[in-house]
Amino acid sequence: MISDQLIDERQAAAILGTSTQTLSNWRSTGRYHLPFVKVGRLVRYRQRDIEKFIADNTVGSGRE
């Protein structure tokens, strides 16, 4: 289910299996295109963007 719900860095990191520091590094270096929303000093992610990021970066086994 795709959702426009905003989630915090901790939740996004848990879904992606990474740390909040890694997400911070990705934002500052532009290593991955993972859209985020700034609310004052807070960083939020749209759940649908996290789901799209996972889908776009899923690699098949290469076997057919």
Secondary structure, DSSP 4 states (H G I P E B T S, - for coil): -----EEEHHHHHHHHTS-HHHHHHHHHHT-S----EEETTEEEEEHHHHHHHHHHT----S--
